[in-house]
Amino acid sequence: MQPFIQFESVSKSFGSLAVIDSLDLTIHKGEFLSLLGPSGSGKTTILMMLAGFERPTRGTITLDGMRIDQLPPHRREMGVVFQNYALFPHMTVAENVAFPLEMKRLPRHEIARKVERALDMVRLGHLKNRRPSQLSGGQQQRVALTRALVFEPRVILMDEPLGALDKQLREHMQLEIRELHKRLGLTIVFVTHDQSEALTMSDRIAVFNAGKVEQIDSPHAIYDTPRTRFVAQFIGETNLIEADVVNVQNGHATIVLGADLAAKVRSGPELQAGQKALFSLRPERMRLGADPAGDNALDMTITDCIYHGDHMRVQLAKGNFTFTARCERLAGNWTVGTPVVVSFDPRDCTVLAP
């Protein structure tokens, strides 16, 4: 697939502080790419360089084969949506949406037509004469999104656009943006530190740490087969344990986790007998009280049960070795001190070379 947006050996420093280091990144036309990482990982700086608000210290950025890193923001054909909406408080909804079209000096009748069509697209036509202060947070966010869409940009850039919304409204807006992306075939670059948001909305996720991409992949692959310790720990929740590799054979390995607990796991090509490895197993992949005839059946004891409404979090231990499992609320009558068999499939865990 031909690259639509390409970062080639891009670095960005502020004085002596290096924020981005030799970044190579390809974004395809029509895809929804999330830049995910903790605060200070460089993801917003990448968005600002793409928008034209910052320039790379080194390297090049191209859009559809044309170099853009030297172009001013207004010549890049990109719509930007910020967390604080950046709406003009003295303008109506329609006037806010019309603003970028007026800057392009389009005829008034064409502006009116485009504004009306854009507002109807996000179901805000009936609010066109209100001012931002008369709207809810979700409605303001939709106005900001509409203003970014109205001049039909080639790319939409979003910087933590849902961070100020409450949980229920944020989840609703995630689905709205996802539906707009699919319906209009938009190319969207979305900055977030919210793992759930990235997993829900994206075609691909680029996980950033200290100015570098740790892994770029589909949400499914990022969650189920993390390639580094950072990705395994940052995305979702996992039991991450240092283990000893005993043997490797026919695509599987036997490892010792601790307290003489041995497990059979999938083996990557880099695993070798006698080395240390990192074992990662998601809490929801574990079964309690299951048939111990499977590949992995560990005898442990329940040390705590925590109620979470739709599920239970169960703490398990044997000696100094501990696990956390997530169970359906009605999966069993688990109580502290109960011995239990913990089982899991070798395909459900990941083993990383250190």
C-alpha positions as CSV (number, residue, x, y, z in Angstrom):
1,M,0.0,0.0,0.0
2,Q,1.3,3.4,-1.0
3,P,2.2,5.6,2.0
4,F,-0.1,8.6,2.4
5,I,1.8,10.3,5.3
6,Q,5.4,9.5,5.9
7,F,7.8,10.5,8.6
8,E,11.4,9.8,7.6
9,S,14.2,10.0,10.3
10,V,12.3,12.8,12.0
11,S,13.8,14.1,15.2
12,K,12.6,17.1,17.4
13,S,14.6,18.8,20.2
14,F,13.7,21.7,22.3
15,G,17.1,23.1,23.3
16,S,19.0,20.2,24.8
17,L,15.9,18.1,25.3
18,A,15.3,15.5,22.6
19,V,11.6,14.7,22.4
20,I,11.5,12.6,19.2
21,D,14.4,10.5,18.1
22,S,14.8,9.4,14.4
23,L,11.1,8.5,13.9
24,D,10.1,6.5,10.9
25,L,6.3,6.3,10.6
26,T,3.9,5.5,7.8
27,I,0.2,6.4,7.8
28,H,-2.1,5.0,5.1
29,K,-4.9,6.9,3.4
30,G,-8.3,6.4,5.0
31,E,-6.9,4.7,8.2
32,F,-7.5,5.7,11.8
33,L,-4.2,5.7,13.6
34,S,-3.9,6.4,17.3
35,L,-0.7,7.7,18.9
36,L,-0.8,6.2,22.3
37,G,1.5,6.7,25.2
38,P,2.1,8.3,28.7
39,S,2.5,12.0,29.2
40,G,5.9,13.2,27.8
41,S,6.2,10.3,25.3
42,G,6.2,12.6,22.3
43,K,2.9,11.9,20.7
44,T,1.5,15.4,20.8
45,T,4.8,16.8,19.4
46,I,4.4,14.4,16.4
47,L,0.8,15.8,15.9
48,M,2.0,19.4,16.1
49,M,4.8,18.7,13.5
50,L,2.2,17.1,11.2
51,A,-0.1,20.1,11.6
52,G,2.7,22.6,11.0
53,F,2.7,24.2,14.5
54,E,6.2,22.7,15.1
55,R,9.0,22.0,12.7
56,P,11.3,18.9,12.8
57,T,14.9,19.5,14.0
58,R,15.9,16.8,11.4
59,G,14.1,14.6,8.9
60,T,11.2,15.0,6.5
61,I,7.4,14.7,6.5
62,T,5.5,14.0,3.3
63,L,1.8,14.0,2.4
64,D,0.9,11.9,-0.7
65,G,4.4,12.1,-1.9
66,M,4.8,15.9,-1.4
67,R,7.1,17.3,1.3
68,I,5.2,19.4,3.8
69,D,7.5,19.9,6.8
70,Q,8.4,23.4,5.4
71,L,4.8,24.5,4.6
72,P,2.8,26.7,6.9
73,P,-0.2,25.1,8.6
74,H,-2.9,26.7,6.3
75,R,-1.3,25.1,3.3
76,R,-1.4,21.5,4.6
77,E,-5.1,20.8,4.2
78,M,-5.5,19.4,7.7
79,G,-8.3,19.9,10.2
80,V,-7.3,20.0,13.8
81,V,-9.5,19.2,16.9
82,F,-8.1,20.1,20.3
83,Q,-9.1,19.0,23.8
84,N,-10.3,22.5,24.8
85,Y,-12.5,22.8,21.6
86,A,-11.1,26.3,20.8
87,L,-14.5,27.6,19.8
88,F,-15.1,31.3,19.5
89,P,-17.4,32.2,22.4
90,H,-18.9,35.3,20.6
91,M,-19.9,33.4,17.5
92,T,-22.9,31.1,17.0
93,V,-22.5,27.4,16.1
94,A,-23.0,28.2,12.4
95,E,-20.5,31.1,12.5
96,N,-17.9,28.9,14.2
97,V,-18.2,26.2,11.6
98,A,-18.2,28.8,8.8
99,F,-14.9,30.4,10.0
100,P,-12.4,28.2,8.1
101,L,-14.5,28.6,4.9
102,E,-14.5,32.4,5.3
103,M,-10.7,32.3,5.6
104,K,-10.7,30.6,2.2
105,R,-12.9,33.4,0.9
106,L,-15.5,31.1,-0.5
107,P,-18.8,32.7,-1.8
108,R,-21.4,33.2,0.9
109,H,-24.0,30.9,-0.7
110,E,-21.4,28.1,-0.9
111,I,-20.4,28.7,2.8
112,A,-24.1,28.5,3.8
113,R,-24.6,25.2,1.9
114,K,-21.4,23.6,3.3
115,V,-22.2,24.7,6.9
116,E,-25.8,23.4,6.7
117,R,-24.6,20.0,5.3
118,A,-21.9,19.6,7.9
119,L,-24.1,20.4,10.8
120,D,-26.8,18.0,9.6
121,M,-24.1,15.3,9.3
122,V,-23.4,15.5,13.1
123,R,-27.1,16.2,13.9
124,L,-26.6,19.8,15.1
125,G,-28.5,21.7,12.5
126,H,-31.2,22.7,15.1
127,L,-28.6,24.3,17.3
128,K,-26.9,26.5,14.6
129,N,-28.0,29.8,16.2
130,R,-26.7,29.0,19.7
131,R,-23.4,30.1,21.2
132,P,-20.9,27.6,22.7
133,S,-21.9,28.6,26.2
134,Q,-25.4,27.3,25.5
135,L,-24.2,23.8,24.5
136,S,-23.2,20.7,26.5
137,G,-19.6,19.5,26.5
138,G,-20.5,16.8,23.9
139,Q,-22.3,19.3,21.7
140,Q,-19.3,21.6,21.8
141,Q,-17.0,18.8,20.8
142,R,-19.2,18.0,17.9
143,V,-19.1,21.6,16.7
144,A,-15.3,21.5,17.0
145,L,-15.2,18.3,14.9
146,T,-17.6,19.8,12.4
147,R,-15.5,22.9,12.0
148,A,-12.5,20.6,11.2
149,L,-14.5,18.6,8.7
150,V,-16.3,21.4,6.9
151,F,-13.6,22.5,4.5
152,E,-13.0,18.8,3.5
153,P,-9.4,18.4,4.6
154,R,-7.2,15.6,3.5
155,V,-6.4,14.6,7.1
156,I,-8.1,15.1,10.5
157,L,-5.8,15.5,13.5
158,M,-7.2,15.1,17.0
159,D,-5.3,15.9,20.2
160,E,-7.0,14.3,23.3
161,P,-10.3,15.6,21.9
162,L,-12.5,13.6,24.4
163,G,-10.4,14.1,27.6
164,A,-12.7,16.7,29.1
165,L,-15.9,14.7,28.8
166,D,-17.4,12.4,31.4
167,K,-17.0,8.6,30.9
168,Q,-20.5,8.0,29.4
169,L,-20.3,10.9,27.0
170,R,-16.8,10.1,26.1
171,E,-17.7,6.5,25.1
172,H,-20.7,7.9,23.1
173,M,-18.4,10.3,21.2
174,Q,-15.9,7.5,20.5
175,L,-18.6,5.6,18.6
176,E,-19.7,8.8,16.8
177,I,-16.2,9.6,15.6
178,R,-15.6,6.0,14.6
179,E,-18.8,6.0,12.6
180,L,-17.9,9.2,10.8
181,H,-14.5,7.9,10.0
182,K,-16.0,4.8,8.3
183,R,-18.8,6.6,6.5
184,L,-16.6,9.4,5.1
185,G,-13.4,7.4,4.6
186,L,-11.4,10.0,6.6
187,T,-7.7,9.7,7.4
188,I,-7.5,10.4,11.2
189,V,-4.5,10.7,13.4
190,F,-5.7,10.6,17.0
191,V,-3.5,11.4,20.1
192,T,-4.6,9.8,23.4
193,H,-3.2,8.4,26.6
194,D,-6.4,6.3,27.1
195,Q,-5.8,2.7,26.2
196,S,-9.5,1.8,26.0
197,E,-10.1,4.7,23.6
198,A,-7.3,3.6,21.3
199,L,-8.4,0.0,21.3
200,T,-12.0,0.9,20.6
201,M,-11.5,3.4,17.7
202,S,-8.3,2.6,15.8
203,D,-7.3,0.6,12.7
204,R,-3.8,0.7,14.1
205,I,-2.1,1.9,17.3
206,A,1.4,3.3,17.6
207,V,2.6,2.9,21.2
208,F,5.1,5.6,22.1
209,N,7.7,5.6,24.9
210,A,10.3,8.3,25.4
211,G,10.1,9.6,21.8
212,K,10.2,6.2,20.1
213,V,7.7,3.7,18.7
214,E,7.7,0.6,20.9
215,Q,5.1,-1.2,18.7
216,I,2.7,-0.2,15.8
217,D,0.1,-2.8,15.1
218,S,-3.7,-3.5,15.1
219,P,-5.5,-3.2,18.4
220,H,-5.9,-7.0,18.5
221,A,-2.1,-7.6,18.0
222,I,-1.1,-4.8,20.4
223,Y,-3.3,-6.3,23.2
224,D,-2.7,-10.0,22.6
225,T,0.9,-10.2,21.4
226,P,2.8,-7.3,22.9
227,R,6.5,-7.2,21.7
228,T,8.1,-5.4,24.5
229,R,7.8,-5.2,28.3
230,F,6.6,-1.6,28.1
231,V,3.7,-2.4,25.7
232,A,2.7,-5.5,27.8
233,Q,2.5,-3.3,31.0
234,F,1.0,-0.2,29.4
235,I,-1.8,-1.7,27.4
236,G,-4.5,-3.1,29.7
237,E,-3.5,-5.2,32.7
238,T,-1.3,-8.2,32.8
239,N,0.5,-10.6,35.1
240,L,4.1,-9.9,34.1
241,I,6.6,-12.3,35.7
242,E,10.2,-13.2,35.2
243,A,10.6,-16.9,34.5
244,D,13.3,-19.4,33.7
245,V,13.1,-21.2,30.3
246,V,13.7,-25.0,30.9
247,N,13.4,-26.3,27.4
248,V,12.1,-25.3,23.9
249,Q,10.6,-27.8,21.5
250,N,8.2,-27.8,18.6
251,G,7.0,-24.2,19.0
252,H,6.4,-24.5,22.7
253,A,8.6,-23.9,25.8
254,T,8.4,-25.0,29.4
255,I,9.1,-22.3,31.9
256,V,9.3,-22.1,35.7
257,L,7.4,-19.1,37.1
258,G,8.3,-19.4,40.8
259,A,7.3,-21.6,43.8
260,D,8.1,-24.6,41.5
261,L,5.2,-23.7,39.3
262,A,5.9,-24.8,35.7
263,A,3.9,-23.7,32.6
264,K,3.8,-24.6,28.9
265,V,3.8,-21.6,26.6
266,R,4.1,-20.6,23.0
267,S,7.7,-20.1,22.1
268,G,9.1,-17.3,20.0
269,P,12.2,-17.8,17.7
270,E,14.3,-15.9,20.2
271,L,13.7,-18.1,23.2
272,Q,16.4,-20.5,24.3
273,A,16.6,-23.0,27.1
274,G,18.5,-21.8,30.1
275,Q,17.7,-18.1,29.6
276,K,15.4,-15.7,31.6
277,A,12.2,-14.5,30.0
278,L,9.2,-12.4,30.8
279,F,5.9,-14.2,31.0
280,S,2.7,-12.1,30.4
281,L,-0.8,-13.4,31.0
282,R,-4.0,-11.3,30.9
283,P,-6.2,-11.7,34.0
284,E,-9.3,-12.5,31.9
285,R,-7.4,-15.4,30.2
286,M,-7.2,-17.4,33.4
287,R,-9.8,-20.0,34.5
288,L,-10.5,-20.9,38.1
289,G,-11.7,-24.4,39.0
290,A,-11.5,-25.5,35.4
291,D,-10.7,-29.0,34.3
292,P,-7.0,-29.6,35.2
293,A,-6.5,-31.9,32.2
294,G,-5.3,-29.0,30.1
295,D,-1.7,-28.0,29.3
296,N,-1.5,-25.7,32.4
297,A,-3.0,-26.4,35.7
298,L,-1.5,-24.7,38.7
299,D,-2.5,-25.3,42.3
300,M,-2.9,-22.0,44.1
301,T,-4.8,-20.4,47.0
302,I,-7.2,-17.4,46.9
303,T,-5.9,-14.6,49.0
304,D,-8.5,-11.9,48.1
305,C,-11.7,-11.3,46.2
306,I,-12.6,-7.8,45.0
307,Y,-16.1,-7.0,43.7
308,H,-16.3,-4.9,40.5
309,G,-20.0,-5.2,39.6
310,D,-19.9,-7.1,36.3
311,H,-16.8,-9.2,37.4
312,M,-14.6,-10.3,40.3
313,R,-10.9,-9.7,40.6
314,V,-9.3,-12.7,42.4
315,Q,-5.9,-12.6,44.0
316,L,-4.0,-15.9,44.0
317,A,-0.8,-17.0,45.6
318,K,1.5,-19.9,46.2
319,G,4.5,-19.1,48.4
320,N,5.8,-15.7,47.2
321,F,4.3,-16.2,43.8
322,T,1.1,-14.2,43.0
323,F,-1.4,-14.0,40.2
324,T,-4.4,-11.7,39.5
325,A,-7.4,-13.3,37.7
326,R,-10.6,-11.7,36.4
327,C,-13.7,-13.9,36.6
328,E,-17.3,-13.6,35.7
329,R,-19.3,-12.6,38.9
330,L,-21.3,-15.9,38.9
331,A,-18.5,-18.1,37.7
332,G,-18.0,-19.6,41.2
333,N,-18.4,-19.0,44.9
334,W,-14.8,-17.9,45.6
335,T,-13.7,-17.1,49.2
336,V,-10.4,-16.2,50.8
337,G,-8.3,-19.3,51.7
338,T,-9.9,-21.6,49.2
339,P,-7.5,-23.9,47.3
340,V,-8.1,-23.6,43.6
341,V,-6.7,-24.9,40.3
342,V,-5.7,-22.1,37.9
343,S,-5.6,-23.1,34.2
344,F,-4.8,-21.3,31.0
345,D,-4.1,-22.1,27.4
346,P,-0.5,-21.8,26.1
347,R,-1.8,-19.7,23.2
348,D,-3.3,-17.1,25.7
349,C,0.1,-16.0,27.2
350,T,3.0,-14.2,25.7
351,V,6.7,-14.8,26.5
352,L,9.2,-12.1,25.8
353,A,12.9,-12.4,25.7
354,P,14.4,-10.0,28.2
